[in-house]
């Protein structure tokens, strides 16, 4: 159904400008260039979204994934939200990060492609009501980040590009 959406011409211009805004210069120009290299400019929005997903699933000549998940991607004082330098290293050098790296990179790549996107965080809830009726417990290891993509007629849809590691 999402393939029926060809563009964002029917979307309010102010809304579109707000949710596709990307800083200019340096790293952001590099991210935009990378994103634009993934799809033709006239690709449908869903194809642009899938191209970003597929970018993180790419494999090298030995069939191993290029990007990998790690909790030790940044500096010791890493604030859990990657800086522009950390995103650059993730995308163009190390290819290693955790959910905020994938979500941050996806956020700027999709916006550079004209796709309305917002960065989202939350927790994967675990129902532990068998211990305490009506209670849900949240732990730090359940924290997660992803992006939401706006599609006209459908609203905001969750889009998670975080990869899991493959078994060796």
Buried (B, 14 or more C-beta within 10 A) or exposed (E): EBEEBEEBEEBEEEEBEEBBEBEEEEBBEBBBEBBBEBBEEEBBBBBBBBBBBEBBEEEEEEEEBEBBBEEEBBEEEBEEBBBBEBBBBBBEEBBBBBBBBBBBBBBBBBBBBBBBBEBBEEBEEEEEEEEEEEEEEEEEEEBBBBBBBBBBEEEBEEBBBBBEEEEE
